[in-house]
Amino acid sequence: MKEGYFEGFGGPKNLGEIQRLGRIKLTRITIA
């Protein structure tokens, strides 16, 4: 899950943005 999750962001570089957008993206990836 984290692999595809971070892949969408191009890598775990923007941990700050991932934390914010993570909640939205994580929900979509979790369902998918």
Contacts in CASP RR format, 6 or more apart in sequence:
PFRMAT RR
TARGET T0000
AUTHOR 0000-0000-0000
METHOD contacts of the structure
MODEL  1
MKEGYFEGFGGPKNLGEIQRLGRIKLTRITIA
1 26 0 8 1.000
1 29 0 8 1.000
1 30 0 8 1.000
4 29 0 8 1.000
5 18 0 8 1.000
5 22 0 8 1.000
5 25 0 8 1.000
5 26 0 8 1.000
5 29 0 8 1.000
6 12 0 8 1.000
6 18 0 8 1.000
8 25 0 8 1.000
9 17 0 8 1.000
9 18 0 8 1.000
9 21 0 8 1.000
9 25 0 8 1.000
12 18 0 8 1.000
18 25 0 8 1.000
END
